[in-house]
Amino acid sequence: MNGLVWAVLLGTLGCGTAGPGVAPLRVCADPNNLPFSNGRGEGFENRIAELLARELERPVEYVWWAQRRGFVRNALSADLCDVIPGIVTSMDSVLATRAYYRSSYVFVGREGSLPRSFDDPVLRKLRIGVQIVGDDYANTPPAHEMARRGIVNVRGYRVAGDAPEKVVEAVANGEVDLAVAWGPMAGYFASRQAIPLFLSLIEPTAMPLTFDIGMGVRKQDVELKAKLDAVLDRKKAEIATILDDFEVPISPPNRLAEAHE
């Protein structure tokens, strides 16, 4: 799926008490992507963006885009917005802030004792659901790692197209025995199932599974990055509470203090 799907041209959610003439903080966000963001401002990225805007004494103005390939090129680089939350800080097409959390792909299951590695032989005996981006079952890091090991008892659940919660719901309803999903999404939807589900962080592999997550600005916006970094540092405790409210699994070690110094 090339390019970016235009969702809603512009949406504004009030935030702060900035005076007249104060430029808004224009945030590119997906209008239908919980737990990260939605058009009603119910995601944790909405809450963190609004916290930052209050500290900067600027109102939030959302530019709603479905996050697909070309997102940065068609939104941030085209000057439709000033900041994109929830980007991997190693992304070279943006100037990234310091990380405000670090998370990983996780296993999701109905039992408290779950595998922690793709090398666990039990994986060959289970029906496994995995998040995929395309139709080839080999385009997310976990899909690559399982394919490399010859683990083929896998069912794919598309991140784009299917509701993102389906891979977790498949565990709850017994459609699969185990799921592999991106941690923030897995934690949020697992906590909302009718039966208890459990998560385990997956041990490191040759392909990265754990990522530092920050915000992206245009490469020339050095001053804005510095201001956002200062707020992210000052409001660490409040941001941690927001992440905890959304059941975001945090990966050790905590590298946030030194990320993007």
Phi and psi in degrees as GROMACS dihedral restraints (atoms count N, CA, C in turn):
[ dihedral_restraints ]
;  ai    aj    ak    al  type     phi  dphi    fc
    3     4     5     6     1   -90.8    20    10
    4     5     6     7     1   155.7    20    10
    6     7     8     9     1    77.7    20    10
    7     8     9    10     1  -171.0    20    10
    9    10    11    12     1  -126.8    20    10
   10    11    12    13     1   135.7    20    10
   12    13    14    15     1   -84.5    20    10
   13    14    15    16     1   120.4    20    10
   15    16    17    18     1   -72.3    20    10
   16    17    18    19     1   125.2    20    10
   18    19    20    21     1   -99.7    20    10
   19    20    21    22     1   -72.4    20    10
   21    22    23    24     1  -135.4    20    10
   22    23    24    25     1   131.8    20    10
   24    25    26    27     1   -54.2    20    10
   25    26    27    28     1   -53.6    20    10
   27    28    29    30     1  -155.0    20    10
   28    29    30    31     1   139.2    20    10
   30    31    32    33     1  -139.8    20    10
   31    32    33    34     1   142.6    20    10
   33    34    35    36     1  -123.1    20    10
   34    35    36    37     1   128.9    20    10
   36    37    38    39     1  -115.2    20    10
   37    38    39    40     1   123.4    20    10
   39    40    41    42     1   -61.1    20    10
   40    41    42    43     1   144.2    20    10
   42    43    44    45     1  -160.4    20    10
   43    44    45    46     1   126.9    20    10
   45    46    47    48     1    79.9    20    10
   46    47    48    49     1  -177.8    20    10
   48    49    50    51     1  -130.3    20    10
   49    50    51    52     1    45.8    20    10
   51    52    53    54     1   -63.3    20    10
   52    53    54    55     1   146.0    20    10
   54    55    56    57     1   -77.7    20    10
   55    56    57    58     1   173.5    20    10
   57    58    59    60     1   -61.9    20    10
   58    59    60    61     1   143.0    20    10
   60    61    62    63     1    85.9    20    10
   61    62    63    64     1    -3.7    20    10
   63    64    65    66     1   -80.3    20    10
   64    65    66    67     1   126.3    20    10
   66    67    68    69     1   -67.3    20    10
   67    68    69    70     1   136.1    20    10
   69    70    71    72     1   -70.8    20    10
   70    71    72    73     1   158.3    20    10
   72    73    74    75     1   -88.9    20    10
   73    74    75    76     1   106.6    20    10
   75    76    77    78     1   -85.6    20    10
   76    77    78    79     1   118.1    20    10
   78    79    80    81     1  -113.8    20    10
   79    80    81    82     1   123.1    20    10
   81    82    83    84     1   -83.3    20    10
   82    83    84    85     1   125.3    20    10
   84    85    86    87     1  -149.3    20    10
   85    86    87    88     1   156.9    20    10
   87    88    89    90     1   -84.1    20    10
   88    89    90    91     1   131.5    20    10
   90    91    92    93     1   -79.3    20    10
   91    92    93    94     1    -2.9    20    10
   93    94    95    96     1  -148.8    20    10
   94    95    96    97     1    65.1    20    10
   96    97    98    99     1  -146.5    20    10
   97    98    99   100     1    49.0    20    10
   99   100   101   102     1   -65.5    20    10
  100   101   102   103     1   145.2    20    10
  102   103   104   105     1   -87.3    20    10
  103   104   105   106     1     4.7    20    10
  105   106   107   108     1   -78.9    20    10
  106   107   108   109     1   -55.6    20    10
  108   109   110   111     1  -158.1    20    10
  109   110   111   112     1   156.7    20    10
  111   112   113   114     1  -154.2    20    10
  112   113   114   115     1   173.9    20    10
  114   115   116   117     1   -67.6    20    10
  115   116   117   118     1   -13.4    20    10
  117   118   119   120     1   -97.5    20    10
  118   119   120   121     1     4.8    20    10
  120   121   122   123     1    72.7    20    10
  121   122   123   124     1    30.1    20    10
  123   124   125   126     1   -96.8    20    10
  124   125   126   127     1    -2.4    20    10
  126   127   128   129     1   -89.7    20    10
  127   128   129   130     1   165.7    20    10
  129   130   131   132     1   -72.1    20    10
  130   131   132   133     1   -27.7    20    10
  132   133   134   135     1   -68.7    20    10
  133   134   135   136     1   -35.0    20    10
  135   136   137   138     1   -58.5    20    10
  136   137   138   139     1   -47.3    20    10
  138   139   140   141     1   -65.5    20    10
  139   140   141   142     1   -39.0    20    10
  141   142   143   144     1   -71.3    20    10
  142   143   144   145     1   -40.8    20    10
  144   145   146   147     1   -61.0    20    10
  145   146   147   148     1   -40.6    20    10
  147   148   149   150     1   -70.0    20    10
  148   149   150   151     1   -35.0    20    10
  150   151   152   153     1   -61.5    20    10
  151   152   153   154     1   -45.8    20    10
  153   154   155   156     1   -62.9    20    10
  154   155   156   157     1   -43.2    20    10
  156   157   158   159     1   -62.9    20    10
  157   158   159   160     1   -41.1    20    10
  159   160   161   162     1   -60.0    20    10
  160   161   162   163     1   -43.3    20    10
  162   163   164   165     1   -65.4    20    10
  163   164   165   166     1   -31.9    20    10
  165   166   167   168     1   -86.2    20    10
  166   167   168   169     1    -3.7    20    10
  168   169   170   171     1    57.4    20    10
  169   170   171   172     1    45.4    20    10
  171   172   173   174     1  -129.9    20    10
  172   173   174   175     1   145.4    20    10
  174   175   176   177     1   -75.2    20    10
  175   176   177   178     1   152.8    20    10
  177   178   179   180     1   -86.7    20    10
  178   179   180   181     1   135.7    20    10
  180   181   182   183     1  -128.1    20    10
  181   182   183   184     1   116.6    20    10
  183   184   185   186     1   -89.4    20    10
  184   185   186   187     1   137.2    20    10
  186   187   188   189     1  -110.3    20    10
  187   188   189   190     1   114.3    20    10
  189   190   191   192     1   -91.0    20    10
  190   191   192   193     1   121.0    20    10
  192   193   194   195     1  -136.6    20    10
  193   194   195   196     1   140.6    20    10
  195   196   197   198     1   -72.7    20    10
  196   197   198   199     1   131.7    20    10
  198   199   200   201     1   -80.1    20    10
  199   200   201   202     1   104.5    20    10
  201   202   203   204     1  -132.4    20    10
  202   203   204   205     1   179.5    20    10
  204   205   206   207     1   -58.2    20    10
  205   206   207   208     1   138.9    20    10
  207   208   209   210     1    90.7    20    10
  208   209   210   211     1     3.9    20    10
  210   211   212   213     1   -55.4    20    10
  211   212   213   214     1   -50.1    20    10
  213   214   215   216     1   -65.8    20    10
  214   215   216   217     1   -46.3    20    10
  216   217   218   219     1   -61.2    20    10
  217   218   219   220     1   -43.0    20    10
  219   220   221   222     1   -86.4    20    10
  220   221   222   223     1   -12.5    20    10
  222   223   224   225     1  -118.7    20    10
  223   224   225   226     1   -67.8    20    10
  225   226   227   228     1   -68.4    20    10
  226   227   228   229     1   -51.3    20    10
  228   229   230   231     1   -66.5    20    10
  229   230   231   232     1   -25.7    20    10
  231   232   233   234     1   -84.3    20    10
  232   233   234   235     1     5.9    20    10
  234   235   236   237     1    65.6    20    10
  235   236   237   238     1    30.1    20    10
  237   238   239   240     1   -82.7    20    10
  238   239   240   241     1   -22.0    20    10
  240   241   242   243     1  -148.0    20    10
  241   242   243   244     1   172.3    20    10
  243   244   245   246     1  -103.9    20    10
  244   245   246   247     1   -26.1    20    10
  246   247   248   249     1  -149.1    20    10
  247   248   249   250     1   143.3    20    10
  249   250   251   252     1  -119.3    20    10
  250   251   252   253     1   115.6    20    10
  252   253   254   255     1   -73.8    20    10
  253   254   255   256     1   161.8    20    10
  255   256   257   258     1    72.3    20    10
  256   257   258   259     1    35.2    20    10
  258   259   260   261     1  -105.0    20    10
  259   260   261   262     1   152.5    20    10
  261   262   263   264     1   -69.2    20    10
  262   263   264   265     1   128.8    20    10
  264   265   266   267     1   -68.0    20    10
  265   266   267   268     1   -14.0    20    10
  267   268   269   270     1   -85.7    20    10
  268   269   270   271     1    -1.1    20    10
  270   271   272   273     1   -60.5    20    10
  271   272   273   274     1   124.5    20    10
  273   274   275   276     1   -89.1    20    10
  274   275   276   277     1    -3.6    20    10
  276   277   278   279     1   -89.0    20    10
  277   278   279   280     1    -2.4    20    10
  279   280   281   282     1  -132.9    20    10
  280   281   282   283     1   167.7    20    10
  282   283   284   285     1   -95.2    20    10
  283   284   285   286     1   113.9    20    10
  285   286   287   288     1   -93.5    20    10
  286   287   288   289     1   142.7    20    10
  288   289   290   291     1   -75.0    20    10
  289   290   291   292     1   175.2    20    10
  291   292   293   294     1   -60.6    20    10
  292   293   294   295     1   154.2    20    10
  294   295   296   297     1   -70.4    20    10
  295   296   297   298     1   143.2    20    10
  297   298   299   300     1  -109.9    20    10
  298   299   300   301     1    -6.5    20    10
  300   301   302   303     1  -161.5    20    10
  301   302   303   304     1   164.5    20    10
  303   304   305   306     1  -133.0    20    10
  304   305   306   307     1   123.6    20    10
  306   307   308   309     1  -138.6    20    10
  307   308   309   310     1   179.0    20    10
  309   310   311   312     1  -145.6    20    10
  310   311   312   313     1   164.0    20    10
  312   313   314   315     1   -66.1    20    10
  313   314   315   316     1   148.3    20    10
  315   316   317   318     1  -135.2    20    10
  316   317   318   319     1   158.5    20    10
  318   319   320   321     1   -87.2    20    10
  319   320   321   322     1   142.4    20    10
  321   322   323   324     1  -124.6    20    10
  322   323   324   325     1   127.5    20    10
  324   325   326   327     1  -149.5    20    10
  325   326   327   328     1   174.3    20    10
  327   328   329   330     1   -89.6    20    10
  328   329   330   331     1   -11.1    20    10
  330   331   332   333     1  -105.2    20    10
  331   332   333   334     1   147.8    20    10
  333   334   335   336     1   -69.1    20    10
  334   335   336   337     1   -25.9    20    10
  336   337   338   339     1   -98.7    20    10
  337   338   339   340     1   104.8    20    10
  339   340   341   342     1  -116.2    20    10
  340   341   342   343     1   157.3    20    10
  342   343   344   345     1   -59.2    20    10
  343   344   345   346     1   157.0    20    10
  345   346   347   348     1  -124.7    20    10
  346   347   348   349     1    -0.6    20    10
  348   349   350   351     1  -143.3    20    10
  349   350   351   352     1   147.9    20    10
  351   352   353   354     1   -69.7    20    10
  352   353   354   355     1   -10.6    20    10
  354   355   356   357     1   -89.5    20    10
  355   356   357   358     1    -1.8    20    10
  357   358   359   360     1   -66.7    20    10
  358   359   360   361     1   122.8    20    10
  360   361   362   363     1   -61.8    20    10
  361   362   363   364     1   -19.5    20    10
  363   364   365   366     1   -62.8    20    10
  364   365   366   367     1   -24.9    20    10
  366   367   368   369     1   -61.8    20    10
  367   368   369   370     1   -26.2    20    10
  369   370   371   372     1   -76.4    20    10
  370   371   372   373     1    -9.0    20    10
  372   373   374   375     1  -105.8    20    10
  373   374   375   376     1    -4.6    20    10
  375   376   377   378     1  -109.9    20    10
  376   377   378   379     1   154.8    20    10
  378   379   380   381     1   -84.8    20    10
  379   380   381   382     1   122.5    20    10
  381   382   383   384     1  -118.2    20    10
  382   383   384   385     1   128.7    20    10
  384   385   386   387     1   -97.0    20    10
  385   386   387   388     1   137.8    20    10
  387   388   389   390     1  -138.1    20    10
  388   389   390   391     1   142.6    20    10
  390   391   392   393     1   -74.2    20    10
  391   392   393   394     1   133.7    20    10
  393   394   395   396     1  -128.5    20    10
  394   395   396   397     1   161.0    20    10
  396   397   398   399     1  -101.2    20    10
  397   398   399   400     1   -40.1    20    10
  399   400   401   402     1  -112.2    20    10
  400   401   402   403     1  -151.7    20    10
  402   403   404   405     1  -108.5    20    10
  403   404   405   406     1     7.5    20    10
  405   406   407   408     1  -102.0    20    10
  406   407   408   409     1     3.1    20    10
  408   409   410   411     1    62.7    20    10
  409   410   411   412     1    16.3    20    10
  411   412   413   414     1  -142.2    20    10
  412   413   414   415     1    38.9    20    10
  414   415   416   417     1  -127.9    20    10
  415   416   417   418     1     6.3    20    10
  417   418   419   420     1  -112.7    20    10
  418   419   420   421     1   156.9    20    10
  420   421   422   423     1   -53.2    20    10
  421   422   423   424     1   -45.1    20    10
  423   424   425   426     1   -62.8    20    10
  424   425   426   427     1   -37.9    20    10
  426   427   428   429     1   -63.1    20    10
  427   428   429   430     1   -41.4    20    10
  429   430   431   432     1   -61.5    20    10
  430   431   432   433     1   -46.0    20    10
  432   433   434   435     1   -64.8    20    10
  433   434   435   436     1   -39.2    20    10
  435   436   437   438     1   -71.1    20    10
  436   437   438   439     1   -39.3    20    10
  438   439   440   441     1   -63.1    20    10
  439   440   441   442     1   -39.1    20    10
  441   442   443   444     1   -63.8    20    10
  442   443   444   445     1   -28.5    20    10
  444   445   446   447     1   -92.7    20    10
  445   446   447   448     1     0.7    20    10
  447   448   449   450     1    75.0    20    10
  448   449   450   451     1    22.5    20    10
  450   451   452   453     1   -84.6    20    10
  451   452   453   454     1   109.0    20    10
  453   454   455   456     1  -114.7    20    10
  454   455   456   457     1    -3.6    20    10
  456   457   458   459     1   -82.0    20    10
  457   458   459   460     1    63.3    20    10
  459   460   461   462     1  -127.6    20    10
  460   461   462   463     1   141.8    20    10
  462   463   464   465     1  -120.7    20    10
  463   464   465   466     1   130.7    20    10
  465   466   467   468     1   -92.0    20    10
  466   467   468   469     1   143.3    20    10
  468   469   470   471     1  -126.9    20    10
  469   470   471   472     1   113.0    20    10
  471   472   473   474     1   -69.9    20    10
  472   473   474   475     1   133.5    20    10
  474   475   476   477     1   -67.4    20    10
  475   476   477   478     1   -41.9    20    10
  477   478   479   480     1   -99.7    20    10
  478   479   480   481     1   121.5    20    10
  480   481   482   483     1   115.8    20    10
  481   482   483   484     1   -64.5    20    10
  483   484   485   486     1   -73.9    20    10
  484   485   486   487     1   153.8    20    10
  486   487   488   489     1   -62.9    20    10
  487   488   489   490     1   133.5    20    10
  489   490   491   492     1   -61.7    20    10
  490   491   492   493     1   -22.5    20    10
  492   493   494   495     1   -77.8    20    10
  493   494   495   496     1    -8.3    20    10
  495   496   497   498     1   -61.9    20    10
  496   497   498   499     1   -35.1    20    10
  498   499   500   501     1   -66.7    20    10
  499   500   501   502     1   -33.0    20    10
  501   502   503   504     1   -77.5    20    10
  502   503   504   505     1   -41.5    20    10
  504   505   506   507     1   -61.1    20    10
  505   506   507   508     1   -31.3    20    10
  507   508   509   510     1   -63.9    20    10
  508   509   510   511     1   -31.4    20    10
  510   511   512   513     1   -70.7    20    10
  511   512   513   514     1   -46.0    20    10
  513   514   515   516     1   -62.3    20    10
  514   515   516   517     1   -37.2    20    10
  516   517   518   519     1   -94.4    20    10
  517   518   519   520     1     5.3    20    10
  519   520   521   522     1    82.5    20    10
  520   521   522   523     1     8.7    20    10
  522   523   524   525     1   -65.9    20    10
  523   524   525   526     1   -35.1    20    10
  525   526   527   528     1  -132.1    20    10
  526   527   528   529     1   163.6    20    10
  528   529   530   531     1   -89.5    20    10
  529   530   531   532     1   -27.0    20    10
  531   532   533   534     1  -151.4    20    10
  532   533   534   535     1   145.8    20    10
  534   535   536   537     1  -123.7    20    10
  535   536   537   538     1   153.1    20    10
  537   538   539   540     1  -119.9    20    10
  538   539   540   541     1   121.2    20    10
  540   541   542   543     1  -148.1    20    10
  541   542   543   544     1   159.3    20    10
  543   544   545   546     1   -64.1    20    10
  544   545   546   547     1   130.7    20    10
  546   547   548   549     1   -50.0    20    10
  547   548   549   550     1   -52.7    20    10
  549   550   551   552     1   -59.1    20    10
  550   551   552   553     1   -40.0    20    10
  552   553   554   555     1   -68.3    20    10
  553   554   555   556     1   -43.2    20    10
  555   556   557   558     1   -64.2    20    10
  556   557   558   559     1   -45.7    20    10
  558   559   560   561     1   -61.9    20    10
  559   560   561   562     1   -42.8    20    10
  561   562   563   564     1   -64.5    20    10
  562   563   564   565     1   -51.1    20    10
  564   565   566   567     1   -76.2    20    10
  565   566   567   568     1   -30.0    20    10
  567   568   569   570     1   -63.6    20    10
  568   569   570   571     1   -36.9    20    10
  570   571   572   573     1   -71.2    20    10
  571   572   573   574     1    -9.7    20    10
  573   574   575   576     1  -109.5    20    10
  574   575   576   577     1    12.6    20    10
  576   577   578   579     1   -87.7    20    10
  577   578   579   580     1   161.0    20    10
  579   580   581   582     1   -73.3    20    10
  580   581   582   583     1   -20.8    20    10
  582   583   584   585     1  -118.5    20    10
  583   584   585   586     1   156.5    20    10
  585   586   587   588     1   -66.1    20    10
  586   587   588   589     1   134.1    20    10
  588   589   590   591     1  -121.4    20    10
  589   590   591   592     1   154.5    20    10
  591   592   593   594     1  -124.2    20    10
  592   593   594   595     1   152.0    20    10
  594   595   596   597     1  -122.6    20    10
  595   596   597   598     1   147.0    20    10
  597   598   599   600     1  -137.2    20    10
  598   599   600   601     1   133.3    20    10
  600   601   602   603     1   -67.5    20    10
  601   602   603   604     1   140.7    20    10
  603   604   605   606     1   -89.2    20    10
  604   605   606   607     1   135.8    20    10
  606   607   608   609     1   -63.6    20    10
  607   608   609   610     1   152.8    20    10
  609   610   611   612     1   -56.9    20    10
  610   611   612   613     1   147.7    20    10
  612   613   614   615     1  -128.9    20    10
  613   614   615   616     1  -179.6    20    10
  615   616   617   618     1   -60.8    20    10
  616   617   618   619     1   -32.9    20    10
  618   619   620   621     1   -98.3    20    10
  619   620   621   622     1   133.6    20    10
  621   622   623   624     1   -58.8    20    10
  622   623   624   625     1   135.2    20    10
  624   625   626   627     1  -118.0    20    10
  625   626   627   628     1   -12.3    20    10
  627   628   629   630     1  -117.0    20    10
  628   629   630   631     1   136.4    20    10
  630   631   632   633     1  -138.4    20    10
  631   632   633   634     1   141.5    20    10
  633   634   635   636     1   -83.1    20    10
  634   635   636   637     1   130.9    20    10
  636   637   638   639     1  -115.9    20    10
  637   638   639   640     1   128.1    20    10
  639   640   641   642     1  -136.7    20    10
  640   641   642   643     1  -149.9    20    10
  642   643   644   645     1  -122.7    20    10
  643   644   645   646     1   151.4    20    10
  645   646   647   648     1  -112.6    20    10
  646   647   648   649     1   136.2    20    10
  648   649   650   651     1  -124.4    20    10
  649   650   651   652     1   169.9    20    10
  651   652   653   654     1   -63.4    20    10
  652   653   654   655     1   149.4    20    10
  654   655   656   657     1   -60.9    20    10
  655   656   657   658     1   -27.5    20    10
  657   658   659   660     1   -82.9    20    10
  658   659   660   661     1    -8.7    20    10
  660   661   662   663     1   -88.4    20    10
  661   662   663   664     1    58.6    20    10
  663   664   665   666     1   -64.0    20    10
  664   665   666   667     1   -39.8    20    10
  666   667   668   669     1   -65.5    20    10
  667   668   669   670     1   -42.9    20    10
  669   670   671   672     1   -64.0    20    10
  670   671   672   673     1   -42.2    20    10
  672   673   674   675     1   -57.4    20    10
  673   674   675   676     1   -44.5    20    10
  675   676   677   678     1   -62.5    20    10
  676   677   678   679     1   -40.0    20    10
  678   679   680   681     1   -67.0    20    10
  679   680   681   682     1   -42.1    20    10
  681   682   683   684     1   -65.3    20    10
  682   683   684   685     1   -41.8    20    10
  684   685   686   687     1   -58.2    20    10
  685   686   687   688     1   -42.3    20    10
  687   688   689   690     1   -62.8    20    10
  688   689   690   691     1   -41.4    20    10
  690   691   692   693     1   -69.9    20    10
  691   692   693   694     1   -42.6    20    10
  693   694   695   696     1   -59.5    20    10
  694   695   696   697     1   -37.2    20    10
  696   697   698   699     1   -70.9    20    10
  697   698   699   700     1   -44.1    20    10
  699   700   701   702     1   -68.7    20    10
  700   701   702   703     1   -30.3    20    10
  702   703   704   705     1  -108.2    20    10
  703   704   705   706     1    25.9    20    10
  705   706   707   708     1   -52.4    20    10
  706   707   708   709     1   -45.4    20    10
  708   709   710   711     1   -65.2    20    10
  709   710   711   712     1   -42.6    20    10
  711   712   713   714     1   -67.0    20    10
  712   713   714   715     1   -38.4    20    10
  714   715   716   717     1   -66.1    20    10
  715   716   717   718     1   -40.3    20    10
  717   718   719   720     1   -60.6    20    10
  718   719   720   721     1   -37.8    20    10
  720   721   722   723     1   -65.8    20    10
  721   722   723   724     1   -41.9    20    10
  723   724   725   726     1   -60.5    20    10
  724   725   726   727     1   -46.9    20    10
  726   727   728   729     1   -61.6    20    10
  727   728   729   730     1   -40.0    20    10
  729   730   731   732     1   -64.9    20    10
  730   731   732   733     1   -38.7    20    10
  732   733   734   735     1   -59.3    20    10
  733   734   735   736     1   -30.3    20    10
  735   736   737   738     1   -99.3    20    10
  736   737   738   739     1    10.4    20    10
  738   739   740   741     1    61.4    20    10
  739   740   741   742     1    36.5    20    10
  741   742   743   744     1   -77.2    20    10
  742   743   744   745     1   118.6    20    10
  744   745   746   747     1   -73.0    20    10
  745   746   747   748     1   128.1    20    10
  747   748   749   750     1  -101.4    20    10
  748   749   750   751     1   129.2    20    10
  750   751   752   753     1   -88.7    20    10
  751   752   753   754     1   135.0    20    10
  753   754   755   756     1   -81.0    20    10
  754   755   756   757     1   163.4    20    10
  756   757   758   759     1   -74.2    20    10
  757   758   759   760     1   160.6    20    10
  759   760   761   762     1   -77.8    20    10
  760   761   762   763     1   101.9    20    10
  762   763   764   765     1  -100.7    20    10
  763   764   765   766     1    12.3    20    10
  765   766   767   768     1   -64.3    20    10
  766   767   768   769     1   -32.5    20    10
  768   769   770   771     1   -65.0    20    10
  769   770   771   772     1   -35.9    20    10
  771   772   773   774     1  -100.0    20    10
  772   773   774   775     1    -4.5    20    10
  774   775   776   777     1   -66.2    20    10
  775   776   777   778     1   126.0    20    10
  777   778   779   780     1    56.1    20    10
  778   779   780   781     1    43.3    20    10
